[in-house]
């Protein structure tokens, strides 16, 4: 018989080292939103006297690894109240009724410890919209969700229980969970910006010996798009690399190598490439690098290499000048040209094409399709979004009708093809007009395997070019 007792863990904050807001970096707005919850848990009488009601439920949503669980624990640490932590998947069992029983038991425990916080991680495991299964029936997951809704309705102002839930997919949650009186406050915990990444780097490097050459600002720029968990992994990898090299401090080289490892995978030094393959890789990556340098809207070149990493035969890395929240049409076109630079260089110099451009072509096509279908940047079909729909769930969207006609489908394909062909032609013109510089970069790569951005700029006499 399945255990009907809640699997939630009661975490008691260590008075010597409780989790607090100082442990949560890069989430300034989210912390500000949570401060009034802490104030309510500390001084509930002040809110009741004025007739204010603090939200019963708070939904933390955002990409994986952004610190939603840590933020919830920090709230409990700041308020100094019991913190019940569980995952929504622990409610669900194959036996009907077990999940609902565990929900009842969890809230029974929380009521005995008021004021308290109940944290439910990955709530979408039980909170998905009802009626999306093939049978559309009243299954175990839906019974568990119903019981959770009932328990939230059963709170009263004197109980001082705050429910915090976390999810990566707020779009699939049942509307009943999100109505006022339940999870009526939603807080985005997003990927950190450049300043936030510096603060997160400081938290993760605290107590670790760093060499004098370490510049966290540069590391922050190189890690655009990283989450807090990614940065924590990065710092740990750099420490492992330092130990491997018999160093007693983490150097900038270790951090740079750790970034390459996280992004592109480990170096495959034991892999022996033939001279033919090295030639193809050199001109392929030289094409990417040259086009990157010569395009107005491309990100600055940071490093180019023909050393195998993971499944890639080489790689070209760029660093954004700053975090971007909007990308223009010109920038998207230049991204496509950079992706096509390797294939074009192979074709122009070697009069042959290889399989090495497979991923480049896929990414270029993905950008072109989004430009036409998602961003309304098509020249002929105009500013209309096509094919955008909800996540497919069995039983709801199997028979979903197409959002556009067959004629529009042909037009979309033609638009995408025109974007790629136009970018290819302009990229080929760049390569042919600067063929000597391409040879210089490829020769240097064959000799040194890896070049940083400054070396490439010096190699092609960057000062003579105007962008």
Secondary structure, 3 states (H helix, E strand, C coil): CCCCCCCCEEECCCCCCCCCHHHCCCCHHHHHHHHHHHHHHHCHHHHHHCCCCCCCEEEEECCCCCCHHHHHHHHHHHHCCEEEEEEHHHCCCCCCCHHHHHHHHHHHHHHHCCCEEEEEECCHHHHECCCCCCCCCCCHHHHHHHHHHHHHHCCCCCCCEEEEEEECCHHHECHHHHCCCCCCEEEECCCCCHHHHHHHHHHHHCCCCECCCCCHHHHHHHCCCCCHHHHHHHHHHHHHHHHHCCCCCECHHHHHHHHHHHHHCCECCCCCCCHHHHHHHHHHHHHHHHHHHHCCCCCEEEEEECCCECCECCEEEEECCCCCCCCCHHHHHHHHHHHHHHHHHHHHHHCCCCHHHHHHHHHHHHHHHHHHHCCCCECCCECCCCCCCCCCCCCCCCCCCCCCCHHHHHHHHHHHHHHHHHHHHHHHHHHHHCHHHHHHHHHHHHHHCEEEHHHHHHHCCHHHCCC
